[in-house]
């Protein structure tokens, strides 16, 4: 009895290519979503120049704390971001796995594996992605900064 080799054209259940795709997609997916927290962007006005960037940063932090202390909701929640990332990652993984696995006749298993990997990756990405502040929160922080003499120009 001879051994069956993948080189003879027979189908095998070797998922090494799916592991490679998953291993490449997860870091790419995470790198696309990781960025800095949303903060107000201030015009480099004469007031900004006179107090300096460090003091302006402290004033931004103070205004954000003041707005939160008033009971204003920040906006998105961490749990919502994790859920959203996990669901989107799993959906994308299922599609990629089904298409990639169709060539080897194992689309169901490939979809399951890739959906699991990207679902977990999406949840992790959701955990590290900065939360989006609500328009109400942004407006109140901007008003506080204007009262301190700054000229807010938007949020980054």
Residue pairs with C-beta under 8 A, 6 or more apart in sequence:
4 10
4 12
6 12
6 14
11 104
11 105
11 106
12 104
13 106
13 109
15 106
15 109
15 110
15 113
17 100
17 104
18 97
18 100
18 101
18 110
18 113
18 114
21 96
21 100
21 114
22 93
22 113
22 114
22 117
22 118
25 93
25 96
25 114
25 117
25 118
25 121
26 117
26 118
26 121
29 89
29 118
29 121
29 122
29 125
30 121
30 124
30 125
30 128
33 85
33 125
33 126
33 128
33 129
34 125
34 128
34 129
35 129
35 130
36 130
36 156
37 130
37 131
38 130
38 131
38 132
38 133
38 155
38 156
39 60
39 155
39 156
40 60
40 138
40 141
40 142
40 145
40 152
40 154
40 155
41 152
41 153
41 154
41 155
41 156
42 48
42 56
42 60
42 145
42 150
42 151
42 152
42 153
43 150
43 151
43 152
43 153
45 149
45 150
45 151
47 149
47 150
47 151
48 56
48 150
48 151
51 59
56 150
59 145
59 148
59 150
60 141
60 145
62 144
63 141
63 144
63 145
63 148
64 141
66 144
67 137
67 140
67 141
67 144
68 74
70 140
72 136
72 137
72 140
73 134
73 136
73 137
74 131
74 133
74 134
74 137
75 131
75 132
75 133
75 134
75 137
76 131
76 132
76 133
77 131
78 126
78 127
78 131
81 126
81 127
81 129
81 131
82 123
82 126
82 127
83 123
83 126
84 126
85 122
85 123
85 124
85 125
85 126
85 127
85 129
86 119
86 120
86 122
86 123
86 126
87 119
87 122
88 122
89 118
89 119
89 120
89 121
89 122
89 123
89 125
90 115
90 116
90 118
90 119
90 122
91 115
92 118
92 122
93 111
93 114
93 115
93 116
93 117
93 118
93 119
94 111
94 112
94 114
94 115
95 111
96 114
96 118
97 107
97 110
97 111
97 112
97 113
97 114
97 115
98 107
98 108
98 110
98 111
99 107
100 107
100 110
100 114
101 107
101 108
101 109
101 110
101 111
104 110
133 141
133 155
138 155
141 152
142 152
145 152
146 152
